[in-house]
């Protein structure tokens, strides 16, 4: 979480500094970012915690039933 926050803040601060002190560079950078986002591959599906926990629980139940693990 901290890395994500730092990345977001760094991007925002960097963009603000470019815009304030180097407006011509900021314009070029914004166009490059926009072009990159248009050609980027779609983001993978988000993590579904409930589905993964269900899969884990089913697998654990199978292992318990087979006697491969014991509950404590």
Secondary structure by P-SEA (a helix, b strand, c coil): caaaaaaaaaaaaaaaaaaaccaaaaaaaaaaaaaaaaacccccccccaaaaaaaaaaaaaaaaaacccccc
